[in-house]
Amino acid sequence: MMISKTRLEAFSDGVFAILITILVLEFHVPNYHQGHLAQAIVEQWPEFLAYIVSYFYVGTLWLFHHDYFVMLKAIDRNMNLINLLSMFSVTLLDYPMSLVATALAGRNEADIRVAFMIYSAVAFMISAVYYLMYHYLAGHQELLDRDHFVLNFRIKRDPIWSMILYGLAIISSMWNIWVGGLLLLAGIIFHFIAYLHLSRIRRRNAA
């Protein structure tokens, strides 16, 4: 049975808004001696870096989520459940962001490795859920608003490529943390490219 998607979109937007708020709440005034505040702020660079990357990632996920559900005319119970799984995976991001910031500040290679691997694992899960969304939609195209979008094979592969990058990031981190970190960053950047791909195809079909 098809149902309205209004409540799903409102709930999801609320989750993204709360997550963004939680990310920024990770910032704290550093402990410092009078006259050395600037130095203490500079030493917080791991927190700033982790926040910038995570904000970009969450923003990309929100844009992607928005464009995905715009192309649907309605949803069903299973799509509702898949979206709940998507929100669960997205809300996990605050934890690995904090781990990465703390590990980078401590400069311990073993801790950085674990933090990168956990962040990559959460990102892998997020992409896997988006693949599940595409896979489900391919078998239930009655949910599609065909006046604005036509699902094709190329766009269904995008989550797979990001999953490969995140998987490689997990494996690479075992041997070289910086290669693992770069692959993690590459996966996040590719996720943004995939969003642009989806958005471009949607605009083309709408025209």
Backbone bond lengths (Angstrom), bond angles and torsions (degrees), N, CA, C in turn:
res aa  C-N    CA-C-N  psi(-1)  N-CA   C-N-CA  omega(-1)  CA-C   N-CA-C  phi
1 M - - - 1.456 - - 1.526 109.81 -
2 M 1.338 116.99 127.65 1.458 121.27 179.55 1.526 109.82 -83.62
3 I 1.329 115.43 141.00 1.457 121.26 -179.07 1.525 109.71 -131.60
4 S 1.326 116.01 166.80 1.460 120.67 179.95 1.526 110.41 -66.08
5 K 1.336 115.18 145.96 1.466 120.08 -179.38 1.529 111.93 -96.64
6 T 1.339 118.83 1.49 1.458 122.17 -174.33 1.522 112.30 -59.81
7 R 1.340 117.33 -47.29 1.462 120.75 -177.85 1.522 110.75 -66.95
8 L 1.336 116.92 -37.78 1.462 120.16 178.81 1.522 110.38 -61.46
9 E 1.326 117.48 -45.26 1.469 121.19 -178.96 1.527 110.59 -65.70
10 A 1.340 117.42 -40.64 1.462 120.63 179.71 1.525 110.73 -64.97
11 F 1.325 116.14 -43.26 1.468 120.58 178.88 1.527 110.32 -63.42
12 S 1.321 117.33 -46.21 1.461 121.46 -177.57 1.525 111.25 -64.47
13 D 1.329 117.75 -42.49 1.468 120.67 177.40 1.524 110.74 -60.51
14 G 1.335 116.14 -38.40 1.460 120.11 177.99 1.519 111.87 -64.42
15 V 1.328 116.60 -40.70 1.471 120.97 178.39 1.519 110.62 -62.57
16 F 1.327 116.83 -45.58 1.469 120.42 179.37 1.529 110.97 -62.94
17 A 1.329 116.39 -41.31 1.470 119.95 -179.83 1.527 110.89 -63.50
18 I 1.328 117.04 -42.89 1.460 120.58 179.12 1.524 110.71 -65.62
19 L 1.337 116.76 -40.48 1.463 120.26 -179.68 1.523 111.36 -62.53
20 I 1.333 116.51 -43.35 1.468 120.21 177.54 1.527 110.26 -59.78
21 T 1.331 115.69 -41.42 1.467 120.18 179.46 1.522 110.94 -63.83
22 I 1.333 116.37 -43.04 1.465 120.71 179.74 1.523 110.81 -63.08
23 L 1.333 117.06 -39.09 1.461 120.26 179.48 1.522 111.30 -58.33
24 V 1.319 116.35 -45.93 1.462 119.29 -176.36 1.529 111.12 -73.37
25 L 1.334 117.39 -23.21 1.466 120.35 178.48 1.530 112.08 -71.09
26 E 1.345 116.51 -10.30 1.462 119.83 176.97 1.528 111.61 -70.03
27 F 1.343 116.96 -16.57 1.460 119.81 178.65 1.535 110.18 -75.43
28 H 1.321 114.95 135.29 1.462 120.81 177.48 1.523 108.76 -134.61
29 V 1.320 115.06 149.23 1.465 118.86 175.36 1.524 107.83 -64.89
30 P 1.335 118.41 124.81 1.468 120.31 -176.07 1.523 112.09 -72.16
31 N 1.321 114.51 155.68 1.466 119.35 171.47 1.528 108.54 -73.66
32 Y 1.315 116.36 133.30 1.463 118.71 -177.45 1.524 110.23 -155.14
33 H 1.322 114.21 158.19 1.462 120.38 173.29 1.526 108.30 -89.52
34 Q 1.307 116.64 145.72 1.462 119.87 -179.81 1.529 110.88 -52.56
35 G 1.332 113.00 134.20 1.455 118.94 -178.72 1.512 113.94 90.36
36 H 1.347 117.44 -4.12 1.470 120.91 -177.79 1.531 111.50 -124.49
37 L 1.317 116.96 25.70 1.462 119.96 -179.70 1.521 111.60 -62.81
38 A 1.341 116.86 -42.95 1.475 120.50 -178.70 1.521 110.72 -57.80
39 Q 1.307 117.15 -44.29 1.463 121.13 179.50 1.530 110.83 -63.22
40 A 1.327 116.64 -41.56 1.463 120.82 -179.93 1.526 111.15 -63.60
41 I 1.346 116.26 -37.84 1.471 120.18 178.46 1.519 110.19 -67.28
42 V 1.326 117.10 -43.41 1.471 120.77 178.66 1.526 110.69 -59.14
43 E 1.324 116.48 -38.16 1.461 120.72 -179.17 1.528 112.47 -70.17
44 Q 1.326 116.68 -8.45 1.469 120.44 175.36 1.526 111.99 -87.63
45 W 1.339 118.00 11.58 1.465 120.57 -176.04 1.532 113.35 -54.05
46 P 1.350 120.67 -34.12 1.469 117.65 177.75 1.529 113.02 -61.19
47 E 1.330 116.57 -37.19 1.461 119.91 178.34 1.523 111.16 -66.91
48 F 1.349 116.17 -42.24 1.462 119.59 178.38 1.526 110.88 -63.45
49 L 1.337 116.55 -43.70 1.467 120.86 -179.27 1.520 111.11 -63.02
50 A 1.331 116.68 -48.19 1.463 120.39 -179.62 1.528 110.68 -62.45
51 Y 1.337 116.77 -38.47 1.464 120.39 179.72 1.530 111.44 -66.66
52 I 1.338 116.91 -45.80 1.469 120.50 -178.79 1.522 110.76 -60.15
53 V 1.340 116.29 -47.22 1.468 120.22 179.57 1.523 110.52 -62.89
54 S 1.334 116.75 -44.82 1.462 120.25 -177.40 1.526 111.80 -68.76
55 Y 1.341 116.95 -37.65 1.470 119.82 177.56 1.530 110.02 -63.56
56 F 1.332 116.30 -44.53 1.461 120.58 177.14 1.526 110.63 -59.25
57 Y 1.336 115.94 -42.13 1.463 121.10 -178.74 1.530 110.76 -66.29
58 V 1.321 117.17 -49.32 1.467 120.67 -179.88 1.530 110.42 -63.12
59 G 1.336 116.69 -40.25 1.464 119.88 176.98 1.518 111.77 -60.75
60 T 1.322 116.27 -41.27 1.471 120.64 177.38 1.518 110.72 -63.49
61 L 1.326 116.84 -42.76 1.463 120.80 179.37 1.525 111.04 -62.79
62 W 1.334 116.53 -39.24 1.464 119.33 178.60 1.529 110.72 -65.77
63 L 1.334 117.06 -44.78 1.462 120.36 177.78 1.525 111.00 -60.37
64 F 1.332 115.33 -43.21 1.458 120.64 179.62 1.532 110.23 -62.26
65 H 1.327 115.80 -47.03 1.465 121.00 -179.84 1.528 110.56 -60.03
66 H 1.337 116.04 -42.52 1.463 120.47 179.80 1.523 111.00 -60.33
67 D 1.329 117.34 -51.07 1.461 120.64 -177.16 1.523 111.65 -66.35
68 Y 1.328 117.37 -33.28 1.460 120.29 179.23 1.523 110.76 -63.38
69 F 1.330 116.79 -48.07 1.463 118.77 -175.40 1.527 112.90 -80.87
70 V 1.325 117.90 -17.94 1.463 120.12 172.54 1.529 109.93 -63.65
71 M 1.339 116.54 -33.30 1.462 119.51 -176.05 1.534 112.23 -81.06
72 L 1.339 117.75 -0.48 1.454 121.19 176.50 1.524 110.41 -101.25
73 K 1.309 116.16 142.79 1.460 119.25 176.65 1.527 111.50 -92.05
74 A 1.332 115.66 -20.34 1.465 121.09 177.97 1.521 107.88 -163.79
75 I 1.329 116.18 172.12 1.455 121.36 176.92 1.522 108.99 -129.15
76 D 1.331 116.05 167.97 1.454 120.11 173.37 1.530 109.16 -122.70
77 R 1.318 117.53 -177.29 1.458 120.78 -176.63 1.522 112.08 -60.37
78 N 1.324 116.61 -42.28 1.465 119.63 -177.76 1.530 111.99 -65.55
79 M 1.319 116.58 -38.92 1.461 119.28 177.36 1.527 110.15 -65.62
80 N 1.307 116.43 -35.41 1.462 120.87 175.43 1.534 110.46 -60.64
81 L 1.332 116.01 -43.83 1.457 121.09 -179.71 1.533 111.31 -67.23
82 I 1.327 116.53 -39.85 1.465 120.27 178.22 1.523 109.91 -64.19
83 N 1.329 116.58 -38.23 1.464 119.46 178.32 1.534 111.10 -65.88
84 L 1.334 117.10 -38.15 1.461 120.00 176.04 1.530 110.72 -60.93
85 L 1.328 116.22 -40.05 1.463 120.46 176.49 1.523 110.60 -64.38
86 S 1.333 115.90 -37.97 1.463 120.32 177.33 1.527 110.52 -63.20
87 M 1.329 117.42 -44.78 1.461 120.65 179.57 1.530 111.29 -64.24
88 F 1.335 116.23 -36.82 1.462 119.98 176.94 1.523 111.00 -60.36
89 S 1.325 116.50 -46.83 1.466 120.11 -178.08 1.525 111.37 -66.25
90 V 1.322 116.80 -38.56 1.469 120.37 -179.13 1.524 111.37 -66.70
91 T 1.340 116.87 -40.41 1.459 119.68 -177.28 1.532 112.61 -69.20
92 L 1.314 117.54 -13.31 1.458 120.79 176.57 1.525 112.44 -73.30
93 L 1.335 117.83 -14.61 1.464 120.94 -171.51 1.529 113.88 -63.70
94 D 1.302 117.76 -29.27 1.465 119.39 -178.49 1.530 111.43 -60.55
95 Y 1.322 116.80 -37.36 1.458 120.63 -177.32 1.537 112.22 -65.43
96 P 1.349 119.84 -53.90 1.469 118.06 178.73 1.526 113.24 -64.94
97 M 1.351 117.46 -28.45 1.462 118.93 175.60 1.522 110.21 -61.04
98 S 1.332 116.12 -44.21 1.462 120.55 178.70 1.521 111.01 -65.32
99 L 1.327 116.58 -38.96 1.466 120.52 178.75 1.522 111.31 -62.42
100 V 1.350 116.03 -45.65 1.466 120.22 -179.24 1.527 110.42 -62.57
101 A 1.327 117.19 -45.29 1.465 120.97 -179.70 1.531 110.93 -60.76
102 T 1.325 116.42 -44.81 1.467 120.59 -178.50 1.523 111.31 -67.65
103 A 1.334 116.21 -42.04 1.462 120.14 -178.37 1.531 111.53 -67.43
104 L 1.343 116.78 -41.03 1.464 119.63 178.16 1.522 110.84 -64.55
105 A 1.320 116.84 -38.47 1.463 120.55 179.08 1.529 110.72 -65.25
106 G 1.348 116.66 -36.44 1.455 120.82 179.47 1.517 113.88 -78.20
107 R 1.355 116.02 -19.98 1.468 122.19 176.92 1.526 113.38 58.47
108 N 1.323 115.74 30.42 1.456 120.17 175.87 1.523 108.69 -98.08
109 E 1.319 116.69 121.86 1.467 120.93 -172.77 1.520 112.29 -60.92
110 A 1.323 117.53 -41.33 1.468 120.43 -179.61 1.530 110.83 -63.53
111 D 1.331 117.02 -40.52 1.464 120.43 179.54 1.526 111.40 -68.68
112 I 1.334 116.11 -40.41 1.469 119.95 178.33 1.526 109.91 -62.62
113 R 1.326 116.66 -40.30 1.469 121.03 178.90 1.525 110.79 -59.18
114 V 1.322 116.06 -48.94 1.471 120.13 -179.33 1.527 110.59 -62.76
115 A 1.334 117.11 -42.51 1.469 120.84 -178.77 1.527 110.82 -62.92
116 F 1.344 117.42 -45.21 1.463 121.26 178.90 1.527 110.53 -62.56
117 M 1.316 116.71 -41.42 1.471 120.13 -178.13 1.522 111.43 -66.10
118 I 1.340 116.73 -39.64 1.471 119.46 179.05 1.525 110.50 -68.35
119 Y 1.338 117.03 -42.06 1.468 120.33 177.91 1.530 109.89 -61.04
120 S 1.329 116.78 -44.26 1.467 121.21 179.89 1.524 111.19 -64.39
121 A 1.339 116.70 -37.21 1.465 120.22 179.43 1.529 111.33 -65.72
122 V 1.337 116.68 -41.71 1.467 120.25 177.32 1.531 110.25 -64.74
123 A 1.344 116.40 -42.88 1.465 120.31 178.59 1.529 110.40 -63.41
124 F 1.323 117.49 -39.08 1.465 121.83 176.77 1.533 109.94 -59.10
125 M 1.327 115.86 -44.71 1.465 120.55 179.78 1.527 111.07 -62.15
126 I 1.327 116.75 -42.12 1.469 120.80 179.49 1.523 110.37 -59.76
127 S 1.331 116.98 -47.21 1.461 120.92 -179.94 1.530 111.41 -65.88
128 A 1.334 116.38 -35.39 1.464 119.68 178.38 1.527 110.82 -63.36
129 V 1.333 116.48 -38.06 1.467 119.65 178.53 1.528 110.33 -67.96
130 Y 1.334 117.35 -37.84 1.462 119.17 177.08 1.528 110.86 -66.14
131 Y 1.319 116.65 -35.90 1.465 118.78 174.48 1.523 110.08 -62.55
132 L 1.345 116.65 -41.62 1.465 120.92 177.61 1.523 110.71 -60.45
133 M 1.339 117.13 -38.53 1.465 121.14 177.40 1.525 110.98 -60.17
134 Y 1.336 116.05 -48.12 1.463 120.49 179.47 1.528 110.87 -63.96
135 H 1.328 115.89 -43.47 1.462 120.45 -178.80 1.531 110.61 -61.73
136 Y 1.331 116.61 -42.89 1.456 119.86 -179.65 1.526 110.56 -66.60
137 L 1.321 115.92 -41.49 1.460 119.87 -178.80 1.527 111.30 -65.16
138 A 1.339 116.85 -34.64 1.473 120.39 178.98 1.524 110.97 -60.85
139 G 1.329 117.15 -31.21 1.460 120.84 179.76 1.515 113.69 -94.12
140 H 1.331 117.26 -4.06 1.470 121.51 -179.30 1.530 109.16 -137.32
141 Q 1.320 115.41 59.63 1.455 120.09 -174.18 1.517 112.84 -74.37
142 E 1.328 116.66 -2.04 1.465 119.32 172.87 1.533 110.76 -67.30
143 L 1.343 116.75 -17.44 1.466 120.61 177.57 1.521 112.28 -78.08
144 L 1.331 116.43 -18.05 1.458 121.14 -176.02 1.521 112.75 -73.42
145 D 1.327 114.65 143.32 1.455 120.98 168.92 1.524 106.45 -88.79
146 R 1.300 116.96 93.55 1.468 120.96 -171.38 1.524 113.19 -69.32
147 D 1.310 116.93 -11.11 1.464 119.37 174.91 1.522 111.59 -74.58
148 H 1.336 116.95 -15.34 1.463 120.67 -175.74 1.523 113.71 -123.59
149 F 1.341 117.90 -14.69 1.461 117.55 -176.07 1.522 110.95 -158.18
150 V 1.329 114.62 143.24 1.463 121.96 173.15 1.524 106.64 -129.03
151 L 1.326 116.79 118.47 1.459 121.37 -177.64 1.526 109.83 -71.51
152 N 1.335 116.57 132.69 1.460 119.52 177.14 1.526 110.60 -126.94
153 F 1.324 115.16 168.59 1.461 120.91 -174.13 1.520 111.85 -65.70
154 R 1.321 117.67 -38.00 1.467 120.92 -175.69 1.516 111.98 -60.39
155 I 1.318 116.27 -43.29 1.462 118.88 -175.96 1.526 111.11 -71.47
156 K 1.337 118.00 -26.63 1.460 121.18 178.72 1.527 111.31 -68.17
157 R 1.331 117.46 -22.34 1.469 120.56 -177.65 1.523 112.82 -81.46
158 D 1.329 118.12 -16.75 1.469 120.52 -175.31 1.532 113.06 -55.80
159 P 1.349 119.05 -47.50 1.473 117.63 178.62 1.525 113.11 -62.11
160 I 1.332 117.16 -29.22 1.463 120.45 179.48 1.523 110.44 -65.07
161 W 1.346 116.14 -42.76 1.471 119.55 179.55 1.522 111.32 -62.33
162 S 1.334 116.78 -41.34 1.469 118.68 179.11 1.523 110.51 -68.28
163 M 1.341 117.89 -35.63 1.460 120.86 176.13 1.524 110.78 -62.18
164 I 1.321 116.63 -39.30 1.468 120.73 178.00 1.524 110.38 -62.78
165 L 1.337 116.67 -44.17 1.466 120.27 179.47 1.524 111.63 -62.88
166 Y 1.335 116.64 -43.47 1.460 119.56 179.52 1.533 111.40 -67.99
167 G 1.329 115.88 -37.07 1.462 119.38 176.87 1.519 111.40 -63.26
168 L 1.333 116.09 -42.98 1.459 120.61 176.78 1.527 111.16 -64.53
169 A 1.329 116.51 -34.73 1.467 120.44 178.04 1.528 110.80 -63.16
170 I 1.340 116.56 -41.48 1.461 120.46 178.42 1.521 110.71 -62.63
171 I 1.338 115.63 -47.87 1.465 120.39 -177.62 1.528 111.06 -66.46
172 S 1.343 116.64 -44.70 1.465 120.85 -177.34 1.526 112.14 -64.64
173 S 1.331 116.14 -33.65 1.465 119.81 -178.92 1.522 112.19 -61.32
174 M 1.338 117.34 -23.59 1.458 120.34 179.34 1.525 111.26 -66.14
175 W 1.340 116.50 -29.02 1.461 120.87 -177.31 1.523 112.82 -107.12
176 N 1.329 116.72 -37.50 1.459 120.24 -177.54 1.527 108.65 -144.80
177 I 1.323 116.20 111.33 1.466 119.52 -174.27 1.520 112.27 -65.66
178 W 1.325 117.94 -31.64 1.458 120.02 -176.14 1.522 111.39 -76.27
179 V 1.338 117.17 -35.38 1.468 119.67 172.68 1.525 109.57 -63.99
180 G 1.349 115.80 -43.08 1.457 119.57 177.17 1.512 112.18 -60.86
181 G 1.353 116.38 -40.97 1.460 120.09 178.34 1.509 112.65 -64.94
182 L 1.322 116.44 -39.86 1.471 120.41 179.44 1.527 111.20 -67.43
183 L 1.326 117.11 -38.37 1.469 120.24 177.46 1.519 111.14 -68.06
184 L 1.330 116.63 -36.38 1.467 120.49 174.63 1.521 109.78 -61.11
185 L 1.318 116.77 -46.89 1.459 121.17 178.76 1.526 110.74 -63.11
186 A 1.342 116.79 -39.07 1.468 121.14 178.52 1.527 110.67 -62.26
187 G 1.332 116.71 -38.82 1.464 120.30 178.43 1.518 111.79 -64.13
188 I 1.331 116.44 -40.50 1.467 120.48 178.67 1.523 110.77 -66.12
189 I 1.336 116.00 -41.99 1.470 120.07 177.71 1.522 110.61 -64.39
190 F 1.337 116.34 -41.32 1.464 119.29 178.25 1.521 111.17 -63.21
191 H 1.338 116.69 -34.75 1.465 119.49 177.72 1.530 110.17 -60.31
192 F 1.331 116.68 -37.76 1.460 120.34 176.71 1.530 110.48 -67.15
193 I 1.334 116.79 -40.17 1.469 120.59 176.94 1.526 110.10 -61.83
194 A 1.340 116.53 -39.86 1.466 120.37 178.24 1.524 110.84 -63.81
195 Y 1.336 116.29 -37.70 1.469 119.52 176.08 1.523 110.29 -61.87
196 L 1.337 117.26 -44.96 1.462 120.62 178.54 1.525 110.52 -61.24
197 H 1.328 116.15 -36.64 1.469 121.20 177.97 1.530 110.08 -62.22
198 L 1.324 115.80 -49.26 1.467 120.47 178.80 1.519 111.03 -60.90
199 S 1.331 116.86 -45.52 1.458 121.47 -177.57 1.524 111.18 -63.74
200 R 1.336 116.41 -40.83 1.463 120.79 -179.41 1.530 111.14 -64.67
201 I 1.319 116.56 -44.00 1.463 120.57 179.90 1.532 110.51 -66.24
202 R 1.327 116.87 -39.90 1.471 120.01 178.53 1.518 111.75 -62.54
203 R 1.334 116.74 -43.64 1.475 120.18 179.27 1.519 111.37 -66.44
204 R 1.329 116.17 -37.40 1.453 120.28 179.51 1.536 110.81 -64.39
205 N 1.356 116.17 -43.34 1.458 119.32 -179.89 1.519 111.86 -70.01
206 A 1.355 116.14 -34.31 1.461 119.20 178.76 1.520 111.08 -66.37
207 A 1.351 116.12 -33.16 1.464 120.01 179.84 1.515 111.39 -73.98
